[in-house]
Amino acid sequence: MKKPTLRGLLKPTGHHRAVPAPDMSPLANAIATGDAEPGAMAWCPEEERTTYHALHADGSRRCWVCNTETEAGAR
């Protein structure tokens, strides 16, 4: 009897391929109209660490963890 090889045991199925990215245009439109806020990682003075923040058009930001508002230009 022939000894099985790894290649013979693991046949490619195509299921390992990445799922296509969803259509992001609704989110982009919501950000453009002001219905959603873009975000970024920034220093939160209340949490005393870097957290995810919603960025406002005037340059201020709001922490998603503690909801603290930080003025534009602040660290």
N, C-alpha and C positions, 0 to 999 in steps of 0.2 A: 504494500500500500504506500502511496506517495505521501510524504510528510507535508502537512499544510503549511503554507507560508503566510506571513502577516498580510501581504497584499491580497492573498486569496480569501482570507478571513474578513478583511475590512474592505468591502466593495463600496465605492463611492455612490451615494444616493442623490446628491445634489441638495440635500436638506441643510447643509452647512452654510449655504449662501446667505448673505445679509438680506434682511427685509428692506424693500425700497422705502426711502424716507417718505413720510406723509406730506401731503400738499400743505406747505407753510404759508400760502398766500392769504388765507383768512386771518392768521395771526399778524402778518405784516400789514394788512389793511386795518386791523384793529389798533395797532400801534400808531399807524399814520393818522387815524382819525381821533386818537386820544382816548379810545375806549379801553386800551391796555397799555401797560407801562413796560418799556424795556428794562432789563436789569443787569447788574454786574456785582462782582464781589468787591466789597469796600470795608474799611475799618468802621466799626460801630463803637462809639465812645461809651455807650451804656453797657454793652456786652463785653467791652474791652478785648475784642478779637475781630477778625475779618469774617463777615457774614454776607449773605446775599441781600442786595438792596434793589428796590425799585427806583429808577432814575426819573426825575421830573424834568420838564422842559426848561425850567429856570435854573437847573444845576443842583437843586437840592435832591436829597434821597431819603427813602424810608426803609428801615430795616425790616426784613420779613420775619425775623425771629422775635423781636421785642416791640416792633412797630414804632420805634423812635425816629423822629424826623431830624435830619441833619441839614443845616444850612448850606447853601452853595459856597464852595471854596473852603469849607472846613475839612480838616484831615479825615 
